[in-house]
Amino acid sequence: LVVFFPLYWVAITSFKQPVQVFGGPYYLPFVDFDPTLDAWRYVLVTTGGASVGDHDLVIAALQSRGMTLDFWQIAMRPGKPLLFGQLGTTPVLGLPGNPVSVMATFLSLGRRLLDGMQGRREPRARCFARLDAPIRKKHERLEFLRGSLACDESGQWRASPNPADGSHRLRAAAESNALIVVPEGAGEWAAGSVLEVL
């Protein structure tokens, strides 16, 4: 069972507390979360609020409820402000807030966590594709680029990187059907190079 809580879960204490949304009070559902549940039966997944801005309060809020922080921030783009911790016996996975960052961190790490918790013994099949256009990367972090994946007439997977690479660019995410995994380290990958895709 996966329990998804929106960012406001730590601020709401009952069904009776209204929240002002779109000009009217609404009663948001709140699940009374019990962090003493059996180990590895549940996972708490949050999105947003885990970076370093003034409104990024998830870490402090979770720690005030007893979470121990195992790690925070990873060498990955997009998706650096990922966090992982334990709330009682329940694992906590805090995904970033930008939509593409959420997609990249969940597909590369979150899905593996859930697979392991559900007892999956075999890793998921990996997919590789030839690039239709070159990629140049100046930074050292592992990067996930949006792209379009298609099978050509010879039966080979081809990946076309989307030039809009900001993690807030929703149109690029909507136009894409894959993430191209660009390895750690600065470098250039020519058209025809083979890279992993998610």
C-alpha positions in Angstrom: 0.0 0.0 0.0 1.3 3.4 -1.0 0.1 6.4 1.0 0.4 9.7 -0.8 -0.1 12.8 1.3 -0.1 16.3 -0.2 2.1 18.9 1.2 -0.6 20.2 3.6 -1.0 16.9 5.5 1.2 18.1 8.5 -1.0 21.2 9.0 -4.4 19.6 9.1 -5.5 17.9 12.3 -9.1 16.8 11.6 -11.9 16.8 9.0 -13.4 19.8 10.7 -10.7 22.2 9.8 -11.6 24.1 6.6 -9.0 25.3 4.1 -9.6 28.3 1.9 -9.4 27.2 -1.8 -10.7 29.0 -4.8 -12.7 31.5 -2.7 -14.6 29.1 -0.5 -13.8 26.8 2.5 -13.3 23.2 1.7 -12.9 20.3 4.1 -9.8 18.4 3.0 -9.6 14.7 3.8 -7.0 13.8 6.4 -5.9 10.4 7.2 -4.8 10.0 10.8 -1.3 8.6 10.1 0.1 6.1 12.6 3.9 5.9 12.3 4.0 2.8 14.5 2.5 0.6 11.8 4.3 -2.6 10.9 7.7 -2.0 9.3 7.8 -1.8 5.5 4.0 -2.2 5.1 3.5 1.4 4.3 5.5 4.2 2.7 4.8 7.9 3.1 5.5 9.8 -0.2 5.4 13.6 -0.3 5.8 16.0 -3.2 7.3 19.4 -2.9 8.4 21.4 0.0 11.8 19.6 0.5 14.2 22.1 -1.1 15.8 25.1 0.6 13.3 28.0 0.1 11.3 29.8 2.7 8.2 27.7 2.0 10.0 24.4 2.0 8.8 23.1 5.3 8.4 19.3 4.8 11.7 18.3 6.5 11.1 20.4 9.6 7.4 19.3 9.8 8.2 15.6 9.5 11.1 15.9 12.0 8.8 17.5 14.4 6.6 14.4 14.2 9.6 12.1 14.8 11.1 11.5 11.4 14.8 10.6 11.3 16.4 11.9 8.1 18.6 9.3 6.4 19.6 11.5 3.4 18.6 14.7 1.7 19.8 16.0 -1.7 21.3 13.8 -4.4 23.6 14.4 -7.3 20.9 14.3 -10.0 19.2 16.7 -12.4 16.4 17.3 -12.1 15.6 16.0 -8.7 18.3 17.2 -6.3 16.1 17.9 -3.3 15.0 14.3 -2.8 14.8 13.1 0.9 14.6 9.7 2.5 13.9 9.0 6.2 12.0 7.0 8.7 8.8 8.0 10.6 8.7 5.3 13.2 8.9 2.1 11.2 7.6 3.7 8.1 9.9 4.8 5.2 9.4 8.4 4.0 10.2 9.4 0.5 10.1 13.1 -0.2 10.0 13.9 -3.9 10.8 17.4 -5.2 8.1 19.8 -6.3 8.7 20.4 -9.9 6.7 18.0 -12.1 9.7 16.7 -14.1 11.7 16.3 -11.0 8.9 14.2 -9.5 8.8 12.1 -12.6 12.6 11.6 -12.7 13.0 10.8 -9.0 10.0 8.5 -8.8 10.9 6.5 -12.0 14.6 6.2 -11.1 14.4 5.7 -7.3 10.8 5.6 -6.0 9.8 2.8 -8.2 12.8 0.7 -7.0 11.9 1.4 -3.4 8.3 0.2 -4.0 9.5 -2.8 -6.0 11.8 -3.9 -3.1 9.1 -3.4 -0.5 6.7 -5.5 -2.5 9.3 -8.3 -2.7 10.2 -8.0 -6.4 13.3 -10.1 -6.9 14.2 -9.4 -10.5 15.1 -5.8 -11.6 12.9 -4.2 -14.2 14.0 -4.7 -17.8 16.2 -1.8 -19.0 15.7 -0.1 -22.3 18.3 1.5 -24.5 17.9 3.7 -27.5 20.1 5.5 -30.1 20.0 9.3 -30.0 18.5 11.2 -33.0 20.3 14.4 -31.9 23.5 15.1 -29.9 23.5 15.9 -26.2 26.0 18.1 -24.5 26.2 18.3 -20.7 28.4 20.7 -18.8 27.8 19.6 -15.2 28.8 16.4 -13.3 25.4 15.2 -12.1 23.4 12.3 -13.5 20.7 13.9 -15.7 17.3 12.9 -17.0 16.2 14.6 -20.2 12.7 14.5 -21.6 12.5 13.0 -25.0 10.4 11.1 -27.5 11.0 7.3 -27.9 10.0 5.5 -31.1 10.9 2.3 -32.8 12.4 2.8 -36.3 11.7 0.6 -39.4 14.7 -1.7 -38.5 13.2 -2.4 -35.0 15.7 -0.2 -33.1 14.6 2.2 -30.4 15.4 5.9 -31.2 15.3 8.7 -28.7 14.9 12.4 -29.6 15.8 14.8 -26.8 13.3 17.6 -26.2 15.3 20.9 -26.2 13.2 22.4 -23.3 15.1 21.1 -20.3 13.9 23.2 -17.4 12.2 21.0 -14.7 9.2 23.4 -14.7 8.5 23.0 -18.4 5.3 21.1 -18.4 4.7 21.3 -22.2 8.0 19.5 -22.8 6.9 16.8 -20.3 3.5 16.4 -22.0 5.2 16.1 -25.4 7.6 13.4 -24.2 7.1 9.7 -23.6 10.5 8.9 -22.1 13.4 10.2 -20.0 16.8 9.9 -21.5 19.4 8.9 -18.8 22.6 10.9 -19.3 25.4 9.5 -17.3 27.4 11.3 -14.6 30.2 13.6 -15.7 30.3 16.4 -18.2 30.5 15.3 -21.8 29.0 15.1 -25.3 27.0 12.3 -26.8 26.8 12.3 -30.6 23.7 11.4 -32.6 23.7 7.6 -32.8 25.1 7.1 -29.3 23.2 4.6 -27.2 21.8 5.7 -23.8 19.4 4.2 -21.4 15.8 5.5 -21.4 13.0 5.3 -18.8 
